[in-house]
């Protein structure tokens, strides 16, 4: 997918940093708008949805985590990439739990930010392309459809973020095969696994109860020690 001219909304109150990021991304062919006030960001995004939101956590008016939560609750399904000056895992995990698709730590390295943005836009663009025939996986009471980017449990639509669906589809389409953390990380984020990032584990912990799996004793999405993740197709009546 060609990501040039995709419209990005950068929600960042540091005017100097926002200008530097916007100028760099514009040179790369992206259409970038800036919003400095957190309290105005949600209405602006919902009224004229951008292709992707780059969202700082620390903002005046309303913080980025609250904005992310409200956007997802309002049905905004396009990618959200968080900017954070914090390096603690808990902050990254909370953002992912609230529906963010990815994050970049400050100080921002422009090339890293660009790579993450391109990966998220490509993933979204590929999902919008028609597929013939539609890819649909059925496992007893669990159905996962990549064409519609939806999943159902016992006929009821499962509430999944875009990133959660991508991970569920990757695992389900490789049912019975252990996927390493490295393989999973590269497939979903387009970058190599650094050995420390816990974002995949967080998403798996959120997906399990949504698909009827037991978080304490998982039988569908299993973590295989020192190897990775294994999707075990649910058996009828179990």
Secondary structure, 3 states (H helix, E strand, C coil): CCCCCCEEEEECCCHHHHHHHHHHHHHCCCEEEEECCHHHHHHHHHHCCCCEEEEECCCCCCCHHHHHHHHHHCCCCCEEEEEECCCCHHHHHHHHHCCCCEEEECCCCHHHHHHHHHHHHHHHHHHHCCCCCCCEEEECCEEEECCCCEEEECCEECCCCHHHHHHHHHHHCCCCCEECHHHHHHHHHCCCCCCCCCHHHHHHHHHHHHCCCCCCCCCCEEEECCCEEEECCCCCCC
